[in-house]
Amino acid sequence: MKVSITEPEGPGVGSEMVYRNLRREILRLELLPGSELDEASVATRYRVSRTPVREALIRLTAEGLVTATKGRGARVAALDLQNLRAFFEGLDILQRAVTRLAALRRRPADLETIEMHMLAFEEGARRLDSETVNEANYEFHAAIGEAAASGYLANAYRRSLIEGMRIGFVCFSDHSDIDERLETHLGNTMQDHRRMFEAVAAGDPDAAEAHAGAHVELFRGRIVTALLSTDTVRRVAVRQEKS
């Protein structure tokens, strides 16, 4: 596993570096669900004191990527691949709600941010860059959540999006048996994003909600196909059972 050689340069820098590295490893399943995150070991890996590690773990816990249990310390949060139905039910409701509200409440600055991340996704998709695609997709939807101007909904939506990123990394990883369908899926995703953006920009809540719901169905289909076509389910399940 790679170790960052970035040295802290000021207050908060070390914490940010640890946070970003751990977050990336968790989202990419390099740190599998159930993996122990011992403060001392993490501090040694990243050549920082335990304070920035503790701060990073607090942020990751707030995002739902890490769980802290008294007497057991911090661990990478479980990923319940057997409960996808509940995940997609929640995502569908939240995504339709925030996208509808975004069409009613968006400001010019919101539209600029949404479009910026939409274009970043498209650039990553053209290069078949899984990491850029996953991050840009999260930022695109999170920007719509912010445009909805509803703090409670936006926070819940971001939690669902982050969980979707862990699941989604499997979808956009390279697997020989599903690669042939990847470009088609990315093309459909770009079309969905543009439809959602255009509906939000036009202030059309009905169209925005409809496109948001259709987009969840596209994601659901791709995820189910990808998970059933790879060894990831077995790897994750075995690691969590051992934990």
C-alpha positions in Angstrom: 0.0 0.0 0.0 1.3 3.4 -1.0 2.5 5.8 1.7 2.2 9.5 1.1 5.5 11.5 1.5 3.7 14.8 1.8 5.0 16.7 4.7 2.6 18.9 6.8 3.3 22.6 6.2 1.0 24.3 8.6 -2.0 23.8 11.0 -4.6 21.4 9.6 -2.4 20.4 6.7 -1.4 17.1 8.2 -5.0 16.3 9.1 -6.2 17.1 5.5 -3.5 14.9 4.0 -4.3 11.9 6.2 -8.1 12.5 5.6 -7.7 12.6 1.8 -5.4 9.5 1.6 -7.6 7.4 3.9 -10.7 8.5 2.1 -9.3 7.6 -1.2 -8.2 4.1 0.0 -11.6 3.4 1.6 -13.5 4.5 -1.5 -11.3 2.5 -3.8 -11.6 -0.6 -1.5 -7.9 -0.6 -0.9 -8.9 -0.5 2.7 -11.7 -3.1 2.8 -14.7 -2.8 5.1 -13.8 -3.9 8.6 -10.1 -3.0 8.3 -8.7 -1.7 11.6 -7.6 1.9 11.6 -5.2 2.1 14.6 -4.2 5.7 15.3 -0.6 4.9 16.1 -0.1 2.8 12.9 -1.8 5.4 10.7 0.4 8.1 12.2 3.5 6.1 11.5 2.4 5.5 7.9 1.9 9.2 7.2 4.7 10.5 9.4 2.4 12.7 11.5 1.4 12.8 15.1 -1.7 11.1 16.4 -3.7 14.4 16.6 -4.1 14.9 12.8 -5.0 11.2 12.5 -7.7 11.6 15.1 -9.0 14.7 13.4 -9.1 12.8 10.0 -10.9 9.8 11.6 -13.5 12.1 13.1 -14.3 13.6 9.6 -14.4 10.1 8.0 -16.8 9.0 10.8 -19.1 11.9 10.2 -19.2 10.9 6.5 -20.1 7.3 7.4 -16.9 5.8 6.1 -15.4 4.9 9.5 -17.0 3.6 12.6 -15.7 4.0 16.1 -16.6 1.4 18.8 -15.6 1.7 22.4 -12.9 -0.9 23.2 -12.3 -1.7 19.5 -11.1 1.6 18.1 -11.8 2.8 14.6 -12.6 0.6 11.6 -13.6 1.1 8.0 -17.4 1.0 8.0 -19.2 -2.1 6.9 -20.4 -2.2 3.3 -23.7 -4.1 3.2 -23.7 -5.4 -0.4 -26.6 -7.7 0.5 -28.9 -4.7 1.3 -28.7 -2.8 -2.0 -32.5 -2.6 -2.2 -32.7 -0.4 0.9 -29.7 1.7 -0.3 -31.4 2.4 -3.7 -34.7 3.1 -2.1 -33.2 5.8 0.0 -31.0 7.2 -2.8 -34.0 7.4 -5.2 -36.2 9.4 -2.7 -33.3 11.7 -1.8 -32.1 12.3 -5.3 -35.6 13.1 -6.7 -36.3 15.4 -3.8 -33.1 17.4 -3.9 -33.1 17.7 -7.7 -36.7 18.9 -7.6 -35.9 21.5 -5.0 -32.7 22.6 -6.9 -34.9 23.4 -9.9 -36.9 25.7 -7.7 -34.2 27.3 -5.7 -31.0 27.3 -7.7 -28.9 30.4 -8.1 -26.6 31.4 -10.9 -23.5 30.4 -8.9 -25.1 26.9 -8.2 -25.6 26.4 -12.0 -22.0 27.3 -12.6 -20.8 24.7 -10.0 -23.1 22.0 -11.3 -22.0 22.5 -14.9 -18.3 22.6 -13.9 -18.5 19.1 -12.3 -20.7 17.8 -15.2 -18.0 18.7 -17.6 -15.3 17.2 -15.4 -17.2 14.0 -15.4 -17.4 14.0 -19.2 -13.7 14.6 -19.5 -13.0 11.7 -17.1 -15.4 9.5 -19.0 -13.6 10.2 -22.3 -10.4 9.0 -20.7 -12.0 6.1 -18.9 -10.5 7.4 -15.7 -12.4 5.6 -13.0 -11.1 7.8 -10.1 -12.0 11.1 -11.9 -15.4 9.7 -13.0 -16.3 8.6 -9.5 -15.2 11.9 -7.8 -16.7 14.1 -10.5 -20.0 12.2 -10.3 -20.1 12.7 -6.5 -19.3 16.4 -6.9 -22.0 16.9 -9.6 -24.7 15.4 -7.5 -23.5 17.1 -4.3 -23.7 20.4 -6.0 -27.3 19.8 -6.9 -27.9 18.9 -3.3 -26.4 22.3 -2.3 -28.6 24.1 -4.8 -31.6 22.6 -3.2 -30.9 24.8 -0.2 -32.2 22.3 2.3 -29.5 21.4 4.9 -31.1 18.2 6.3 -31.8 16.8 2.9 -28.4 17.8 1.5 -26.5 16.1 4.4 -28.5 12.9 4.1 -28.0 13.0 0.3 -24.2 13.4 0.7 -24.0 10.4 3.0 -25.9 8.3 0.4 -23.6 9.6 -2.4 -20.5 8.7 -0.4 -21.8 5.2 0.2 -22.6 5.0 -3.5 -19.0 5.9 -4.3 -17.7 2.8 -2.5 -20.2 0.7 -4.3 -19.6 2.6 -7.5 -15.9 2.1 -7.6 -16.6 -1.5 -8.4 -18.8 -0.4 -11.3 -16.1 1.8 -12.9 -13.1 -0.5 -12.2 -11.6 -2.5 -15.0 -13.2 -5.9 -15.3 -12.8 -7.8 -18.5 -16.3 -9.3 -18.5 -18.0 -5.9 -18.3 -15.6 -3.5 -20.0 -17.4 -3.8 -23.3 -20.5 -2.1 -21.8 -18.6 0.6 -19.9 -18.5 3.2 -22.7 -22.2 2.7 -23.3 -23.0 3.2 -19.6 -20.8 6.3 -19.4 -22.5 7.8 -22.5 -25.9 7.2 -20.9 -24.7 8.7 -17.6 -23.5 11.9 -19.5 -26.9 12.2 -21.1 -28.7 11.8 -17.8 -26.5 14.5 -16.2 -27.1 16.9 -19.0 -30.9 16.3 -18.8 -30.8 16.9 -15.1 -28.7 20.0 -15.4 -30.9 21.5 -18.2 -34.1 20.8 -16.2 -32.6 22.5 -13.1 -31.3 25.4 -15.1 -34.7 25.8 -16.8 -36.5 25.8 -13.4 -38.6 22.8 -14.3 -39.1 20.7 -11.1 -41.2 18.0 -12.7 -38.6 17.3 -15.4 -35.7 17.5 -12.9 -37.3 15.0 -10.6 -38.2 12.6 -13.5 -34.6 12.7 -14.8 -33.2 12.2 -11.3 -35.3 9.1 -10.8 -34.3 7.7 -14.2 -30.7 8.3 -13.3 -31.0 6.2 -10.1 -32.4 3.3 -12.2 -29.4 3.6 -14.6 -27.0 3.4 -11.7 -28.9 0.6 -10.1 -28.8 -1.5 -13.2 -25.1 -1.0 -13.7 -24.2 -1.7 -10.1 -26.1 -4.9 -10.0 -24.5 -6.1 -13.2 -21.0 -5.2 -12.1 -21.3 -6.7 -8.6 -22.6 -10.0 -9.9 -19.9 -10.1 -12.5 -16.9 -9.7 -10.2 -15.2 -11.2 -7.2 -15.6 -8.1 -5.2 -18.7 -9.3 -3.3 -16.9 -12.4 -2.1 -13.7 -10.4 -1.1 -15.7 -7.8 0.9 -17.9 -10.4 2.5 -15.0 -12.6 3.6 -13.1 -9.6 5.1 -16.2 -8.4 7.0 -16.8 -11.8 8.4 -13.2 -12.0 9.7 -13.7 -8.6 11.4 
